[in-house]
Amino acid sequence: MARETVYLVQAYRAGKGVRVTADTPIRCKSSESALRTAERLAATKAGVVAFATSGDAELGEYDDEPTILFRMGRLPPQFQES
């Protein structure tokens, strides 16, 4: 199977202290759709990140580092700016 790009939006809600809890990820059809979804969710969630990753679903192999399209709010360390 050929490599495909997957666009995901991951929202987080406030947990105890400084922790955040992940909501169910939302799969989008395009980078534009992921960006719009993330911007809409950013108004009500503790944190939101939209990203793209490429890989081969059949082999279960995906890029080690996703391409961040949007990030805002409180996020876990793997999505914070470096």
MIROZA-150323 format. One record per residue (C-alpha): x, y, z; residue number from 1; residue in one letter. Coordinates in pm, 1 decimal, decimal comma. Example, Ala and Ser with C-alpha at 12.3 -4.5 7.8 and 13.67 -1.06 7.14 Angstrom:
2
{px = 1230,0; py = -450,0; pz = 780,0; seq = 1; type = A};
{px = 1367,0; py = -106,0; pz = 714,0; seq = 2; type = S};
//
This chain:
82
{px = 0,0; py = 0,0; pz = 0,0; seq = 1; type = M};
{px = 120,6; py = 352,8; pz = -74,1; seq = 2; type = A};
{px = 204,0; py = 612,6; pz = 185,3; seq = 3; type = R};
{px = -81,0; py = 838,7; pz = 283,3; seq = 4; type = E};
{px = -103,5; py = 1159,7; pz = 484,5; seq = 5; type = T};
{px = -340,7; py = 1164,1; pz = 779,5; seq = 6; type = V};
{px = -466,5; py = 1493,2; pz = 926,2; seq = 7; type = Y};
{px = -566,5; py = 1486,5; pz = 1292,0; seq = 8; type = L};
{px = -695,6; py = 1733,3; pz = 1547,9; seq = 9; type = V};
{px = -635,6; py = 1648,5; pz = 1912,5; seq = 10; type = Q};
{px = -819,6; py = 1852,8; pz = 2175,1; seq = 11; type = A};
{px = -745,3; py = 1848,9; pz = 2547,5; seq = 12; type = Y};
{px = -957,7; py = 1934,4; pz = 2847,8; seq = 13; type = R};
{px = -825,4; py = 2057,9; pz = 3180,4; seq = 14; type = A};
{px = -729,9; py = 1786,7; pz = 3427,1; seq = 15; type = G};
{px = -605,5; py = 1806,6; pz = 3784,9; seq = 16; type = K};
{px = -341,3; py = 2072,0; pz = 3843,7; seq = 17; type = G};
{px = -148,4; py = 2143,5; pz = 3525,0; seq = 18; type = V};
{px = -245,8; py = 1815,3; pz = 3358,0; seq = 19; type = R};
{px = -459,9; py = 1789,8; pz = 3048,0; seq = 20; type = V};
{px = -673,7; py = 1497,6; pz = 2935,9; seq = 21; type = T};
{px = -701,4; py = 1405,0; pz = 2568,1; seq = 22; type = A};
{px = -1037,7; py = 1393,9; pz = 2394,0; seq = 23; type = D};
{px = -1097,7; py = 1148,7; pz = 2110,8; seq = 24; type = T};
{px = -883,5; py = 1257,1; pz = 1811,4; seq = 25; type = P};
{px = -1067,9; py = 1392,0; pz = 1508,1; seq = 26; type = I};
{px = -956,6; py = 1275,6; pz = 1163,3; seq = 27; type = R};
{px = -989,0; py = 1538,6; pz = 890,8; seq = 28; type = C};
{px = -980,8; py = 1516,6; pz = 511,0; seq = 29; type = K};
{px = -731,4; py = 1797,8; pz = 450,0; seq = 30; type = S};
{px = -495,4; py = 2038,1; pz = 620,7; seq = 31; type = S};
{px = -749,2; py = 2317,3; pz = 570,1; seq = 32; type = E};
{px = -1022,2; py = 2113,9; pz = 738,0; seq = 33; type = S};
{px = -789,9; py = 2029,5; pz = 1028,5; seq = 34; type = A};
{px = -699,9; py = 2395,6; pz = 1071,8; seq = 35; type = L};
{px = -1065,2; py = 2507,4; pz = 1073,5; seq = 36; type = R};
{px = -1160,8; py = 2234,8; pz = 1322,3; seq = 37; type = T};
{px = -870,7; py = 2322,0; pz = 1554,3; seq = 38; type = A};
{px = -950,9; py = 2693,6; pz = 1545,1; seq = 39; type = E};
{px = -1315,2; py = 2623,2; pz = 1630,6; seq = 40; type = R};
{px = -1224,4; py = 2393,7; pz = 1922,4; seq = 41; type = L};
{px = -962,8; py = 2635,0; pz = 2059,9; seq = 42; type = A};
{px = -1241,6; py = 2858,8; pz = 2191,2; seq = 43; type = A};
{px = -1372,3; py = 2590,6; pz = 2430,1; seq = 44; type = T};
{px = -1084,0; py = 2352,9; pz = 2506,0; seq = 45; type = K};
{px = -781,1; py = 2382,8; pz = 2736,3; seq = 46; type = A};
{px = -556,2; py = 2302,4; pz = 2439,8; seq = 47; type = G};
{px = -577,3; py = 2197,3; pz = 2075,7; seq = 48; type = V};
{px = -323,2; py = 2073,9; pz = 1825,0; seq = 49; type = V};
{px = -373,6; py = 1992,1; pz = 1456,2; seq = 50; type = A};
{px = -107,5; py = 1789,6; pz = 1281,0; seq = 51; type = F};
{px = -31,2; py = 1578,3; pz = 977,6; seq = 52; type = A};
{px = 159,1; py = 1255,0; pz = 966,0; seq = 53; type = T};
{px = 248,6; py = 1036,0; pz = 669,0; seq = 54; type = S};
{px = 295,0; py = 665,1; pz = 657,8; seq = 55; type = G};
{px = 180,9; py = 326,0; pz = 544,6; seq = 56; type = D};
{px = -126,4; py = 212,1; pz = 739,5; seq = 57; type = A};
{px = -90,6; py = -145,1; pz = 618,2; seq = 58; type = E};
{px = 260,0; py = -170,5; pz = 764,3; seq = 59; type = L};
{px = 177,4; py = 50,7; pz = 1064,8; seq = 60; type = G};
{px = 475,3; py = 273,8; pz = 987,1; seq = 61; type = E};
{px = 433,1; py = 649,1; pz = 1031,3; seq = 62; type = Y};
{px = 668,5; py = 946,4; pz = 1050,6; seq = 63; type = D};
{px = 842,6; py = 987,8; pz = 1385,6; seq = 64; type = D};
{px = 773,0; py = 1361,6; pz = 1393,9; seq = 65; type = E};
{px = 433,3; py = 1492,4; pz = 1284,0; seq = 66; type = P};
{px = 400,9; py = 1823,1; pz = 1099,9; seq = 67; type = T};
{px = 226,3; py = 2067,8; pz = 1332,7; seq = 68; type = I};
{px = -39,5; py = 2275,1; pz = 1154,5; seq = 69; type = L};
{px = -187,3; py = 2455,4; pz = 1458,2; seq = 70; type = F};
{px = -134,7; py = 2459,5; pz = 1833,0; seq = 71; type = R};
{px = -290,5; py = 2663,5; pz = 2108,5; seq = 72; type = M};
{px = -336,4; py = 2641,0; pz = 2484,0; seq = 73; type = G};
{px = -211,7; py = 2383,5; pz = 2730,7; seq = 74; type = R};
{px = -61,3; py = 2081,9; pz = 2556,5; seq = 75; type = L};
{px = 141,0; py = 1776,0; pz = 2659,1; seq = 76; type = P};
{px = 520,4; py = 1802,5; pz = 2618,9; seq = 77; type = P};
{px = 534,1; py = 1626,6; pz = 2277,4; seq = 78; type = Q};
{px = 328,1; py = 1909,6; pz = 2124,6; seq = 79; type = F};
{px = 483,8; py = 2207,5; pz = 2299,4; seq = 80; type = Q};
{px = 712,2; py = 2434,2; pz = 2099,5; seq = 81; type = E};
{px = 1080,1; py = 2359,4; pz = 2139,2; seq = 82; type = S};
//
